[in-house]
Amino acid sequence: MKKTPLILAHRGLVTEYQENTLPAIQAAISSPYCNGTEFDVFLTKDNKVVLFHDENLKRVTGVDRNIYDLTWDDLKTIKILPEIEVDGGIRKYSNAANIPLLENVLEEIKGKDFFVDIELKAYQPSWAKRKVGSAVARIVKRMDIMEQVICTSFNFFMLYDLEKEHREVPSGFAYDDNMPLSMKRLNWLMEANIIGRLVYSNAVCSEHTIIDGDTIKKYHQRNMKVGTFTLYPLTPGEMPKKRKTYFSKEVKRLAVLGVDWIETDQPELVWKDLYG
């Protein structure tokens, strides 16, 4: 990695294009405020890895089907709508967009000075859905792009499968503050790196609320990177000034602590906090 913290566009540059689409990723590559991007992936019924955030397609496509029940040929006929629901409001874009394959997105990124967090999407631990891990590992290995990526997940089994396929693929277990533990216990579990050791993690990705004064130091002592999310989330309207002030303080706090990357829906605001 270059100078840190890196600023990663969360699901691509979603202020300009629909989340997890090729135009959103291309916009992040072109943006002067982004050093990289995060995006989510699922495995289709016929074992293709595609970019998508929700298990069900309805929120962004209007189609009430689960993504893992559909084939790639099915998904090629489905468009991401120009108006999609975001946190209780409607976000409007210029045109409909396609659901992309992971390998096509990585082709856009490969060889550029651009870092990627590939999140293996999971809404609950599932051994049955672990194979997205090995599928992603094979693509990353085949495309020889390992130095540009980290693969993260809230699903232990997906990371286990990824590392079983190719141990050298960088990976990290993820934590958020919705997990059924107190903040104190979550911080202890994360800092102890118990789950990370089991899946040979090279990094950790944590919601910013769980990171305290010595979290990053402890990971850096293990020669591990620390990423955080989601600063300045996308909102359907103007973000209240009080909320902006809170996120600005958080960005600066995390930078002082030495965080390696920050994932954000609004990269320009993070850039201004860090360098403006």
Contacts in CASP RR format, 6 or more apart in sequence:
PFRMAT RR
TARGET T0000
AUTHOR 0000-0000-0000
METHOD contacts of the structure
MODEL  1
MKKTPLILAHRGLVTEYQENTLPAIQAAISSPYCNGTEFDVFLTKDNKVV
LFHDENLKRVTGVDRNIYDLTWDDLKTIKILPEIEVDGGIRKYSNAANIP
LLENVLEEIKGKDFFVDIELKAYQPSWAKRKVGSAVARIVKRMDIMEQVI
CTSFNFFMLYDLEKEHREVPSGFAYDDNMPLSMKRLNWLMEANIIGRLVY
SNAVCSEHTIIDGDTIKKYHQRNMKVGTFTLYPLTPGEMPKKRKTYFSKE
VKRLAVLGVDWIETDQPELVWKDLYG
1 115 0 8 1.000
1 225 0 8 1.000
1 260 0 8 1.000
1 261 0 8 1.000
2 35 0 8 1.000
2 113 0 8 1.000
4 258 0 8 1.000
4 259 0 8 1.000
4 260 0 8 1.000
4 261 0 8 1.000
5 227 0 8 1.000
5 254 0 8 1.000
5 255 0 8 1.000
5 258 0 8 1.000
5 259 0 8 1.000
5 260 0 8 1.000
5 261 0 8 1.000
5 262 0 8 1.000
5 274 0 8 1.000
6 35 0 8 1.000
6 36 0 8 1.000
6 115 0 8 1.000
6 260 0 8 1.000
6 261 0 8 1.000
6 262 0 8 1.000
7 33 0 8 1.000
7 34 0 8 1.000
7 35 0 8 1.000
7 36 0 8 1.000
7 261 0 8 1.000
7 262 0 8 1.000
7 264 0 8 1.000
7 267 0 8 1.000
7 270 0 8 1.000
7 271 0 8 1.000
7 274 0 8 1.000
8 34 0 8 1.000
8 35 0 8 1.000
8 36 0 8 1.000
8 37 0 8 1.000
8 38 0 8 1.000
8 115 0 8 1.000
8 116 0 8 1.000
8 117 0 8 1.000
8 261 0 8 1.000
8 262 0 8 1.000
8 263 0 8 1.000
8 264 0 8 1.000
8 267 0 8 1.000
9 24 0 8 1.000
9 27 0 8 1.000
9 28 0 8 1.000
9 31 0 8 1.000
9 34 0 8 1.000
9 36 0 8 1.000
9 37 0 8 1.000
9 38 0 8 1.000
9 263 0 8 1.000
9 264 0 8 1.000
9 265 0 8 1.000
9 267 0 8 1.000
10 37 0 8 1.000
10 38 0 8 1.000
10 229 0 8 1.000
10 230 0 8 1.000
10 233 0 8 1.000
10 234 0 8 1.000
10 263 0 8 1.000
10 264 0 8 1.000
10 265 0 8 1.000
11 19 0 8 1.000
11 20 0 8 1.000
11 24 0 8 1.000
11 37 0 8 1.000
11 38 0 8 1.000
11 39 0 8 1.000
11 40 0 8 1.000
11 53 0 8 1.000
11 265 0 8 1.000
12 19 0 8 1.000
12 20 0 8 1.000
12 21 0 8 1.000
12 24 0 8 1.000
12 25 0 8 1.000
12 27 0 8 1.000
12 28 0 8 1.000
12 37 0 8 1.000
12 38 0 8 1.000
12 39 0 8 1.000
13 24 0 8 1.000
13 25 0 8 1.000
13 27 0 8 1.000
13 28 0 8 1.000
13 31 0 8 1.000
13 34 0 8 1.000
13 37 0 8 1.000
13 267 0 8 1.000
14 24 0 8 1.000
14 91 0 8 1.000
14 234 0 8 1.000
14 265 0 8 1.000
15 234 0 8 1.000
15 265 0 8 1.000
15 266 0 8 1.000
16 23 0 8 1.000
16 24 0 8 1.000
16 27 0 8 1.000
16 93 0 8 1.000
17 23 0 8 1.000
17 24 0 8 1.000
17 27 0 8 1.000
17 93 0 8 1.000
17 97 0 8 1.000
18 24 0 8 1.000
18 60 0 8 1.000
18 80 0 8 1.000
18 81 0 8 1.000
18 82 0 8 1.000
18 84 0 8 1.000
18 93 0 8 1.000
18 97 0 8 1.000
19 53 0 8 1.000
19 60 0 8 1.000
19 84 0 8 1.000
20 39 0 8 1.000
20 40 0 8 1.000
20 51 0 8 1.000
20 52 0 8 1.000
20 53 0 8 1.000
20 99 0 8 1.000
20 100 0 8 1.000
21 51 0 8 1.000
21 80 0 8 1.000
21 97 0 8 1.000
21 98 0 8 1.000
21 99 0 8 1.000
21 100 0 8 1.000
22 97 0 8 1.000
22 98 0 8 1.000
22 100 0 8 1.000
22 104 0 8 1.000
22 105 0 8 1.000
22 108 0 8 1.000
23 97 0 8 1.000
24 37 0 8 1.000
25 37 0 8 1.000
25 39 0 8 1.000
25 100 0 8 1.000
25 105 0 8 1.000
25 108 0 8 1.000
25 109 0 8 1.000
26 108 0 8 1.000
28 34 0 8 1.000
28 36 0 8 1.000
28 37 0 8 1.000
28 114 0 8 1.000
28 267 0 8 1.000
29 36 0 8 1.000
29 37 0 8 1.000
29 108 0 8 1.000
29 109 0 8 1.000
29 112 0 8 1.000
29 114 0 8 1.000
31 267 0 8 1.000
31 268 0 8 1.000
32 271 0 8 1.000
33 267 0 8 1.000
33 268 0 8 1.000
33 270 0 8 1.000
33 271 0 8 1.000
34 114 0 8 1.000
34 267 0 8 1.000
35 113 0 8 1.000
35 114 0 8 1.000
35 115 0 8 1.000
35 261 0 8 1.000
36 114 0 8 1.000
36 115 0 8 1.000
36 116 0 8 1.000
37 114 0 8 1.000
37 116 0 8 1.000
37 117 0 8 1.000
38 116 0 8 1.000
38 117 0 8 1.000
38 118 0 8 1.000
38 119 0 8 1.000
38 229 0 8 1.000
38 263 0 8 1.000
39 51 0 8 1.000
39 105 0 8 1.000
39 116 0 8 1.000
39 117 0 8 1.000
39 118 0 8 1.000
39 119 0 8 1.000
40 51 0 8 1.000
40 52 0 8 1.000
40 53 0 8 1.000
40 119 0 8 1.000
40 121 0 8 1.000
41 49 0 8 1.000
41 50 0 8 1.000
41 51 0 8 1.000
41 52 0 8 1.000
41 102 0 8 1.000
41 118 0 8 1.000
41 119 0 8 1.000
41 120 0 8 1.000
41 121 0 8 1.000
41 132 0 8 1.000
41 136 0 8 1.000
42 49 0 8 1.000
42 50 0 8 1.000
42 52 0 8 1.000
42 55 0 8 1.000
42 67 0 8 1.000
42 68 0 8 1.000
42 121 0 8 1.000
42 132 0 8 1.000
43 49 0 8 1.000
43 68 0 8 1.000
43 129 0 8 1.000
43 131 0 8 1.000
43 132 0 8 1.000
43 135 0 8 1.000
44 50 0 8 1.000
44 67 0 8 1.000
44 68 0 8 1.000
44 70 0 8 1.000
44 71 0 8 1.000
44 72 0 8 1.000
44 74 0 8 1.000
44 75 0 8 1.000
45 68 0 8 1.000
45 69 0 8 1.000
45 70 0 8 1.000
45 71 0 8 1.000
45 74 0 8 1.000
46 71 0 8 1.000
46 72 0 8 1.000
46 73 0 8 1.000
47 131 0 8 1.000
47 135 0 8 1.000
48 71 0 8 1.000
48 72 0 8 1.000
48 101 0 8 1.000
49 101 0 8 1.000
49 102 0 8 1.000
49 103 0 8 1.000
49 132 0 8 1.000
49 135 0 8 1.000
49 136 0 8 1.000
49 139 0 8 1.000
50 67 0 8 1.000
50 72 0 8 1.000
50 75 0 8 1.000
50 99 0 8 1.000
50 100 0 8 1.000
50 101 0 8 1.000
50 102 0 8 1.000
51 99 0 8 1.000
51 100 0 8 1.000
51 101 0 8 1.000
51 102 0 8 1.000
51 105 0 8 1.000
52 67 0 8 1.000
52 99 0 8 1.000
52 121 0 8 1.000
53 60 0 8 1.000
53 121 0 8 1.000
54 60 0 8 1.000
54 67 0 8 1.000
55 66 0 8 1.000
55 67 0 8 1.000
55 68 0 8 1.000
55 121 0 8 1.000
55 123 0 8 1.000
56 64 0 8 1.000
56 65 0 8 1.000
56 66 0 8 1.000
56 67 0 8 1.000
57 63 0 8 1.000
57 64 0 8 1.000
57 65 0 8 1.000
57 66 0 8 1.000
57 67 0 8 1.000
57 70 0 8 1.000
57 78 0 8 1.000
58 64 0 8 1.000
58 65 0 8 1.000
59 84 0 8 1.000
59 85 0 8 1.000
60 80 0 8 1.000
60 81 0 8 1.000
60 84 0 8 1.000
60 85 0 8 1.000
61 78 0 8 1.000
61 79 0 8 1.000
61 80 0 8 1.000
61 81 0 8 1.000
62 81 0 8 1.000
63 78 0 8 1.000
67 75 0 8 1.000
68 129 0 8 1.000
70 78 0 8 1.000
72 101 0 8 1.000
75 99 0 8 1.000
76 98 0 8 1.000
76 99 0 8 1.000
78 99 0 8 1.000
79 96 0 8 1.000
79 97 0 8 1.000
79 98 0 8 1.000
80 96 0 8 1.000
80 97 0 8 1.000
80 98 0 8 1.000
80 99 0 8 1.000
81 96 0 8 1.000
82 92 0 8 1.000
82 93 0 8 1.000
82 94 0 8 1.000
82 95 0 8 1.000
82 96 0 8 1.000
83 90 0 8 1.000
83 91 0 8 1.000
83 92 0 8 1.000
83 93 0 8 1.000
84 90 0 8 1.000
84 91 0 8 1.000
84 93 0 8 1.000
85 91 0 8 1.000
86 234 0 8 1.000
86 235 0 8 1.000
86 236 0 8 1.000
87 233 0 8 1.000
87 234 0 8 1.000
87 235 0 8 1.000
87 236 0 8 1.000
88 236 0 8 1.000
89 236 0 8 1.000
89 237 0 8 1.000
90 236 0 8 1.000
91 234 0 8 1.000
91 236 0 8 1.000
102 118 0 8 1.000
102 136 0 8 1.000
102 139 0 8 1.000
103 139 0 8 1.000
103 143 0 8 1.000
106 116 0 8 1.000
106 139 0 8 1.000
106 140 0 8 1.000
106 143 0 8 1.000
106 145 0 8 1.000
106 149 0 8 1.000
107 143 0 8 1.000
109 116 0 8 1.000
109 145 0 8 1.000
109 148 0 8 1.000
110 143 0 8 1.000
110 144 0 8 1.000
110 145 0 8 1.000
110 148 0 8 1.000
111 145 0 8 1.000
111 148 0 8 1.000
112 148 0 8 1.000
114 148 0 8 1.000
115 148 0 8 1.000
115 149 0 8 1.000
115 150 0 8 1.000
115 261 0 8 1.000
116 148 0 8 1.000
116 149 0 8 1.000
116 150 0 8 1.000
117 149 0 8 1.000
117 150 0 8 1.000
117 151 0 8 1.000
117 152 0 8 1.000
117 205 0 8 1.000
117 227 0 8 1.000
117 261 0 8 1.000
117 263 0 8 1.000
118 136 0 8 1.000
118 140 0 8 1.000
118 149 0 8 1.000
118 150 0 8 1.000
118 151 0 8 1.000
118 152 0 8 1.000
119 151 0 8 1.000
119 152 0 8 1.000
119 153 0 8 1.000
119 174 0 8 1.000
119 205 0 8 1.000
120 132 0 8 1.000
120 133 0 8 1.000
120 136 0 8 1.000
120 151 0 8 1.000
120 152 0 8 1.000
120 153 0 8 1.000
120 155 0 8 1.000
120 158 0 8 1.000
120 159 0 8 1.000
120 162 0 8 1.000
121 132 0 8 1.000
121 153 0 8 1.000
122 129 0 8 1.000
122 153 0 8 1.000
122 154 0 8 1.000
122 155 0 8 1.000
122 158 0 8 1.000
124 155 0 8 1.000
125 155 0 8 1.000
125 156 0 8 1.000
125 157 0 8 1.000
126 155 0 8 1.000
126 157 0 8 1.000
127 157 0 8 1.000
129 155 0 8 1.000
129 157 0 8 1.000
129 158 0 8 1.000
130 155 0 8 1.000
130 157 0 8 1.000
130 158 0 8 1.000
130 160 0 8 1.000
130 161 0 8 1.000
131 161 0 8 1.000
132 158 0 8 1.000
132 161 0 8 1.000
133 151 0 8 1.000
133 153 0 8 1.000
133 158 0 8 1.000
133 159 0 8 1.000
133 161 0 8 1.000
133 162 0 8 1.000
133 165 0 8 1.000
134 161 0 8 1.000
134 162 0 8 1.000
134 164 0 8 1.000
134 165 0 8 1.000
136 151 0 8 1.000
136 162 0 8 1.000
136 169 0 8 1.000
137 151 0 8 1.000
137 161 0 8 1.000
137 162 0 8 1.000
137 163 0 8 1.000
137 165 0 8 1.000
137 166 0 8 1.000
137 169 0 8 1.000
138 165 0 8 1.000
138 166 0 8 1.000
140 146 0 8 1.000
140 149 0 8 1.000
140 151 0 8 1.000
140 166 0 8 1.000
140 169 0 8 1.000
141 165 0 8 1.000
141 166 0 8 1.000
141 168 0 8 1.000
141 169 0 8 1.000
146 168 0 8 1.000
146 169 0 8 1.000
146 170 0 8 1.000
149 169 0 8 1.000
149 170 0 8 1.000
150 170 0 8 1.000
150 171 0 8 1.000
150 172 0 8 1.000
150 202 0 8 1.000
150 203 0 8 1.000
150 205 0 8 1.000
150 225 0 8 1.000
151 159 0 8 1.000
151 162 0 8 1.000
151 169 0 8 1.000
151 170 0 8 1.000
151 171 0 8 1.000
151 172 0 8 1.000
152 159 0 8 1.000
152 171 0 8 1.000
152 172 0 8 1.000
152 173 0 8 1.000
152 174 0 8 1.000
152 203 0 8 1.000
152 205 0 8 1.000
153 159 0 8 1.000
153 171 0 8 1.000
153 172 0 8 1.000
153 173 0 8 1.000
153 174 0 8 1.000
154 173 0 8 1.000
154 174 0 8 1.000
154 175 0 8 1.000
154 176 0 8 1.000
156 173 0 8 1.000
156 195 0 8 1.000
156 198 0 8 1.000
156 199 0 8 1.000
159 171 0 8 1.000
159 172 0 8 1.000
159 173 0 8 1.000
159 196 0 8 1.000
159 199 0 8 1.000
159 201 0 8 1.000
160 198 0 8 1.000
160 199 0 8 1.000
162 169 0 8 1.000
162 171 0 8 1.000
162 199 0 8 1.000
163 169 0 8 1.000
163 171 0 8 1.000
163 199 0 8 1.000
163 200 0 8 1.000
167 200 0 8 1.000
170 202 0 8 1.000
170 203 0 8 1.000
171 199 0 8 1.000
171 200 0 8 1.000
171 201 0 8 1.000
171 202 0 8 1.000
171 203 0 8 1.000
172 196 0 8 1.000
172 199 0 8 1.000
172 201 0 8 1.000
172 202 0 8 1.000
172 203 0 8 1.000
172 204 0 8 1.000
172 205 0 8 1.000
173 195 0 8 1.000
173 196 0 8 1.000
173 199 0 8 1.000
173 201 0 8 1.000
173 204 0 8 1.000
173 205 0 8 1.000
174 204 0 8 1.000
174 205 0 8 1.000
174 206 0 8 1.000
175 186 0 8 1.000
175 189 0 8 1.000
175 190 0 8 1.000
175 204 0 8 1.000
175 205 0 8 1.000
175 206 0 8 1.000
175 207 0 8 1.000
175 210 0 8 1.000
176 206 0 8 1.000
176 207 0 8 1.000
176 210 0 8 1.000
177 183 0 8 1.000
177 186 0 8 1.000
177 207 0 8 1.000
177 209 0 8 1.000
177 210 0 8 1.000
179 186 0 8 1.000
181 189 0 8 1.000
183 209 0 8 1.000
183 210 0 8 1.000
186 210 0 8 1.000
187 210 0 8 1.000
187 211 0 8 1.000
187 212 0 8 1.000
187 215 0 8 1.000
189 195 0 8 1.000
190 204 0 8 1.000
190 206 0 8 1.000
190 210 0 8 1.000
190 215 0 8 1.000
191 214 0 8 1.000
191 215 0 8 1.000
191 218 0 8 1.000
191 219 0 8 1.000
193 201 0 8 1.000
193 204 0 8 1.000
193 219 0 8 1.000
193 222 0 8 1.000
193 224 0 8 1.000
195 201 0 8 1.000
196 204 0 8 1.000
201 224 0 8 1.000
202 224 0 8 1.000
202 225 0 8 1.000
203 219 0 8 1.000
203 224 0 8 1.000
203 225 0 8 1.000
203 226 0 8 1.000
203 227 0 8 1.000
203 260 0 8 1.000
204 219 0 8 1.000
204 224 0 8 1.000
204 225 0 8 1.000
204 226 0 8 1.000
204 227 0 8 1.000
205 226 0 8 1.000
205 227 0 8 1.000
205 228 0 8 1.000
205 229 0 8 1.000
205 263 0 8 1.000
206 215 0 8 1.000
206 226 0 8 1.000
206 227 0 8 1.000
206 228 0 8 1.000
206 229 0 8 1.000
207 228 0 8 1.000
207 229 0 8 1.000
207 230 0 8 1.000
208 228 0 8 1.000
208 229 0 8 1.000
208 230 0 8 1.000
208 231 0 8 1.000
208 250 0 8 1.000
208 254 0 8 1.000
211 226 0 8 1.000
211 228 0 8 1.000
211 254 0 8 1.000
211 257 0 8 1.000
211 259 0 8 1.000
213 257 0 8 1.000
215 226 0 8 1.000
215 257 0 8 1.000
216 226 0 8 1.000
216 254 0 8 1.000
216 257 0 8 1.000
216 258 0 8 1.000
216 259 0 8 1.000
217 257 0 8 1.000
219 225 0 8 1.000
219 226 0 8 1.000
220 226 0 8 1.000
220 258 0 8 1.000
225 260 0 8 1.000
225 261 0 8 1.000
226 258 0 8 1.000
226 259 0 8 1.000
226 260 0 8 1.000
227 259 0 8 1.000
227 260 0 8 1.000
227 261 0 8 1.000
227 262 0 8 1.000
227 263 0 8 1.000
228 254 0 8 1.000
228 259 0 8 1.000
228 261 0 8 1.000
228 262 0 8 1.000
228 263 0 8 1.000
229 262 0 8 1.000
229 263 0 8 1.000
229 264 0 8 1.000
230 263 0 8 1.000
230 264 0 8 1.000
230 265 0 8 1.000
231 247 0 8 1.000
231 250 0 8 1.000
231 251 0 8 1.000
231 254 0 8 1.000
231 262 0 8 1.000
231 263 0 8 1.000
231 264 0 8 1.000
231 270 0 8 1.000
232 239 0 8 1.000
232 244 0 8 1.000
232 247 0 8 1.000
232 264 0 8 1.000
232 265 0 8 1.000
232 266 0 8 1.000
232 269 0 8 1.000
232 270 0 8 1.000
233 264 0 8 1.000
233 265 0 8 1.000
234 265 0 8 1.000
234 266 0 8 1.000
244 269 0 8 1.000
247 269 0 8 1.000
248 269 0 8 1.000
248 273 0 8 1.000
251 262 0 8 1.000
251 270 0 8 1.000
251 273 0 8 1.000
251 274 0 8 1.000
252 273 0 8 1.000
252 274 0 8 1.000
254 262 0 8 1.000
255 262 0 8 1.000
255 273 0 8 1.000
255 274 0 8 1.000
262 270 0 8 1.000
264 270 0 8 1.000
END
